């Protein structure tokens, strides 16, 4: 009897992008590509430059990604995913077009045009399965004000919040209204960024003005929230119809809050896995993570962030990220590793969830 040979899945890993989180994406892609089992997958790494060019990276040294040196690899080719069903990945060698069948896309694109439903819409039109949430859930999770509305509707406890539109900033009444609603400090965030880009902790009126102006650089909607004095606890969720939550982890930022610098630049942050909370609080975090995951309509994966108050251990939902950081220090893979699922196994499961019965 002849030996059955299973064909490899062709996986396109998309990374980079034009958002402020470009550099984080490069580091996430380096990790994902290094963890993928090349015996199972034909891998096509496609990077999007800050200028929006699409490049098929043909090298095998993924350490070139975070430095940006991958863009200058001599054998690189211009590339694009065709919106025409069946064409897959197109790359260009002079006047010749090379077509590659793509079974599934693994987007490792953070922020605008990556996890807001934009790239998901392109893949949906192209008929290519992809890892992660679909268009509507991606858009809702990316816009924090929409996420807040869904959480309110689902009856999930979260910080009190207020939407401020950039066009309102010229009116002094905005500051008066915020000060009447919240005590200092307040947290000010762009509605549509991740990785804590543009986030500030405002301690007084001058700080609030500066925080609003900073957030306004990243879009037309700004989220202002009450301050919650609590531990920052995160949980990873995996699955489609039957999502499961990982063990809980805790971040001690070692700074005013867990901002971009604490995440990716300095070494002040300390992770605790499991989180330093009671088993009852951890179970509430896990249950609430699955509730918000279902309410938003997520698929594949998400990291859900909470505060657990220091005195009463009340669980307060913060935000959900549908394409969480996948770097070597990121909580999503670390939380599942602590739950007994290695990163190569996690990637296998995510790809399996994406292509479902279409996996060969």
C-alpha positions in Angstrom: 0.0 0.0 0.0 1.5 3.3 -1.0 2.4 6.0 1.5 -0.1 8.9 1.8 1.6 12.2 1.4 -0.3 15.2 2.8 0.3 18.4 0.8 1.6 21.4 2.7 -0.7 24.3 3.4 0.3 27.5 1.7 0.3 30.2 4.3 0.8 33.9 3.6 2.0 35.8 6.7 1.1 39.5 6.3 3.1 42.0 8.4 4.2 45.6 8.6 1.6 48.1 7.5 1.1 51.9 7.5 -0.1 52.2 11.1 1.8 53.6 14.0 2.2 50.0 15.1 4.4 49.0 12.1 7.4 48.2 14.3 5.4 46.0 16.7 4.1 44.1 13.7 7.6 43.4 12.4 8.5 41.9 15.8 5.3 39.9 15.9 5.9 38.5 12.4 9.5 37.5 13.3 8.2 35.4 16.2 5.3 33.9 14.2 7.6 33.0 11.2 10.2 31.4 13.5 7.6 29.3 15.3 5.8 28.0 12.2 6.6 24.4 11.3 8.0 24.6 7.8 7.4 20.8 7.4 3.7 21.6 7.4 3.6 24.9 5.6 4.8 26.6 2.5 5.3 30.1 3.9 5.0 33.3 2.0 6.0 36.3 4.1 4.5 39.5 2.7 5.5 42.8 4.2 3.7 46.1 3.8 6.1 49.1 4.0 5.3 52.3 5.8 4.6 53.8 2.3 2.1 51.0 1.5 4.2 48.9 -0.9 3.7 45.2 -0.7 6.9 43.0 -0.9 7.3 39.3 -0.9 10.2 38.7 1.4 12.2 35.7 -0.1 14.9 35.5 2.6 14.9 33.0 5.5 16.5 35.2 8.1 13.6 36.6 10.0 15.8 38.6 12.4 16.0 41.1 9.5 12.4 42.0 10.0 12.6 44.2 13.2 15.5 46.2 11.8 13.8 46.9 8.5 16.6 45.3 6.5 14.2 42.7 5.1 13.0 45.4 2.6 16.4 45.4 0.8 16.8 41.7 0.4 18.0 41.2 -3.2 15.6 38.5 -4.3 12.5 40.3 -3.0 9.5 40.8 -5.4 6.7 43.2 -5.5 3.5 41.4 -4.5 -0.2 41.8 -4.0 -3.2 39.6 -2.9 -5.6 39.6 -5.8 -9.2 40.3 -5.0 -10.2 38.0 -7.8 -11.2 34.7 -6.4 -8.7 31.9 -7.2 -5.8 34.1 -8.1 -4.2 34.1 -4.7 -0.9 35.8 -4.2 0.6 37.7 -7.2 4.3 38.5 -7.3 6.1 40.3 -10.1 9.4 39.4 -11.7 9.9 42.0 -14.3 7.2 41.6 -16.8 6.2 38.2 -15.6 3.4 37.6 -13.0 3.8 34.6 -10.7 0.7 33.3 -9.1 0.8 31.3 -5.8 -2.1 29.4 -4.4 -2.8 30.6 -0.9 -4.8 28.3 1.5 -4.9 30.7 4.4 -3.6 34.2 5.4 -2.1 34.8 8.8 -2.4 38.6 9.3 0.1 39.9 11.9 -0.9 43.5 11.2 -1.6 45.7 14.2 -3.7 48.8 14.2 -5.2 50.8 11.3 -5.8 48.8 8.1 -4.6 45.6 9.8 -7.1 44.7 12.6 -9.9 47.2 11.9 -11.6 45.0 9.2 -9.9 46.5 6.2 -7.5 43.7 5.3 -10.2 41.2 6.4 -12.6 42.7 3.8 -10.0 42.3 1.1 -9.5 38.6 2.1 -13.2 38.1 2.3 -13.7 39.4 -1.3 -10.8 37.3 -2.5 -12.3 34.2 -0.9 -9.2 33.4 1.1 -9.6 32.0 4.7 -7.6 34.0 7.3 -6.7 33.8 10.9 -8.7 35.9 13.3 -12.0 37.8 13.5 -14.0 38.8 10.4 -14.9 42.3 9.2 -17.6 43.4 11.7 -16.0 42.0 14.9 -12.6 43.4 13.8 -14.1 46.9 13.3 -16.0 46.9 16.6 -13.0 45.7 18.6 -10.7 48.2 17.0 -12.9 51.2 17.7 -12.9 51.3 21.5 -16.1 53.4 21.7 -18.0 50.7 19.7 -16.5 48.1 22.0 -17.8 50.0 25.0 -21.3 50.1 23.5 -21.3 46.3 23.0 -20.0 45.8 26.6 -22.6 48.1 28.0 -25.3 46.2 26.1 -23.9 42.9 27.3 -24.0 44.1 30.9 -20.3 43.8 31.4 -18.7 46.0 34.1 -16.2 48.5 32.6 -14.8 51.9 33.4 -17.1 54.9 33.0 -16.3 56.6 29.6 -17.0 59.5 27.4 -16.6 59.9 23.6 -14.9 63.2 22.5 -14.8 64.1 18.8 -11.8 66.0 17.6 -14.0 68.8 16.2 -15.2 69.5 19.7 -11.7 70.2 21.2 -11.9 73.9 20.3 -14.8 74.3 22.8 -13.8 74.9 26.4 -17.0 73.3 27.5 -15.5 69.9 26.6 -13.1 70.2 29.5 -15.8 71.4 31.8 -18.0 68.4 30.9 -15.2 65.9 31.4 -14.2 67.4 34.8 -17.8 67.3 35.9 -18.0 63.6 35.0 -14.6 62.3 36.1 -12.1 63.0 38.9 -8.5 63.2 38.1 -6.6 61.3 36.9 -8.3 60.4 33.7 -7.2 58.1 30.9 -7.3 59.5 27.4 -7.0 57.2 24.4 -7.4 57.4 20.6 -10.4 55.3 19.8 -8.7 53.3 17.1 -5.1 52.5 18.1 -3.5 49.6 20.0 -0.2 49.0 21.7 -1.1 52.0 23.9 -0.2 54.4 21.1 -1.3 57.9 21.9 -2.6 57.0 25.4 -2.1 59.4 28.3 -2.9 59.7 32.0 -4.1 63.2 32.7 -3.6 64.5 36.2 -4.9 68.1 35.8 -6.6 70.4 33.3 -3.4 71.2 31.5 -2.6 67.5 31.3 -6.0 66.8 30.0 -5.7 69.4 27.3 -2.3 68.0 26.2 -3.7 64.4 26.3 -6.6 65.3 24.1 -4.4 67.0 21.6 -2.0 64.0 21.6 -4.9 61.5 21.0 -6.3 63.7 18.3 -3.2 63.0 16.2 -4.4 59.4 15.7 -8.0 59.9 14.5 -11.2 61.8 14.9 -12.6 60.0 18.0 -11.1 60.1 21.5 -12.1 58.0 24.5 -11.8 59.4 28.0 -12.2 57.0 30.9 -12.3 57.1 34.6 -9.2 55.8 36.5 -9.5 52.3 38.0 -7.1 51.5 40.8 -6.4 47.9 40.0 -4.1 45.3 38.8 -3.7 45.0 35.0 -4.8 41.5 34.2 -4.9 39.9 30.7 -6.2 36.7 29.4 -5.9 35.0 26.0 -8.9 33.5 24.2 -8.8 30.9 21.4 -11.6 29.4 19.3 -14.6 30.0 17.1 -17.9 28.6 18.3 -16.5 27.2 21.5 -13.8 29.7 22.7 -11.6 28.9 25.6 -9.6 31.3 27.9 -6.1 30.8 29.0 -4.6 31.2 32.5 -4.7 34.8 33.6 -1.6 36.9 33.5 -0.7 40.2 35.2 1.4 43.2 34.1 3.2 45.3 36.6 4.2 48.2 34.3 6.8 49.6 36.6 5.7 53.0 35.2 2.6 55.3 35.5 0.7 52.8 33.3 1.4 50.2 30.7 2.2 52.5 27.9 4.1 51.9 24.6 7.5 52.4 26.1 6.8 50.0 29.0 5.6 47.4 26.5 8.3 47.6 23.9 11.2 50.0 24.7 12.1 49.9 28.4 12.5 46.9 30.7 10.5 48.2 33.6 7.5 46.0 33.0 7.2 42.7 34.9 4.8 39.9 34.0 3.3 37.5 36.5 1.8 34.3 35.2 -0.5 33.3 36.9 -1.8 36.7 37.9 -1.6 37.6 41.6 -5.3 37.4 42.2 -7.6 35.0 43.9 -8.9 31.9 42.1 -12.4 33.3 42.2 -11.3 36.6 40.6 -9.3 34.6 37.9 -12.4 32.6 37.1 -14.5 35.7 36.7 -11.9 37.2 34.4 -11.9 34.1 32.2 -15.6 33.9 32.1 -16.0 37.6 31.3 -13.3 37.4 28.6 -15.3 34.7 26.8 -18.5 36.8 27.3 -17.1 39.9 25.6 -15.4 37.7 22.9 -18.8 36.2 22.0 -20.6 39.6 22.3 -18.2 41.2 19.8 -18.4 38.2 17.5 -14.7 37.3 17.6 -13.2 34.3 15.9 -9.8 32.7 16.1 -8.1 34.7 18.8 -8.1 37.8 21.0 -6.4 39.1 24.1 -8.8 40.6 26.6 -7.6 43.1 29.2 -9.1 43.9 32.6 -8.5 45.7 35.8 -9.0 43.8 39.1 -9.4 46.3 41.8 -7.0 46.1 44.7 -9.4 46.2 47.6 -12.5 44.3 46.5 -11.1 42.3 43.5 -13.9 43.6 41.3 -13.3 42.7 37.7 -13.5 45.6 35.3 -13.2 45.1 31.5 -10.7 47.3 29.7 -10.4 46.4 26.1 -10.2 43.5 23.6 -7.5 43.1 20.9 -8.3 40.8 17.9 -4.7 40.7 16.6 -2.7 40.9 19.9 1.0 41.3 19.9 2.8 38.1 19.0 6.4 39.0 19.9 8.6 36.9 22.1 7.6 39.0 25.1 3.9 39.3 24.3 1.3 38.0 26.7 -0.9 36.1 24.2 1.6 33.3 23.3 3.1 33.4 26.8 -0.4 32.9 28.4 -1.1 29.8 26.3 2.4 28.5 26.8 1.7 28.6 30.5 -1.6 26.9 29.9 0.2 24.0 28.2 0.0 25.0 24.5 3.4 25.7 22.8 3.7 28.5 20.3 4.0 26.1 17.3 0.9 24.2 18.5 -0.9 27.5 19.0 -0.1 28.6 15.5 -1.3 25.2 14.1 -4.6 25.6 16.0 -5.1 29.2 14.7 -4.5 28.1 11.1 -6.9 25.2 11.6 -9.6 27.4 13.0 -9.1 29.7 10.0 -9.4 27.2 7.2 -11.7 24.7 9.0 -12.8 21.8 6.8 -10.8 23.3 3.9 -7.5 22.2 5.5 -6.0 19.4 3.4 
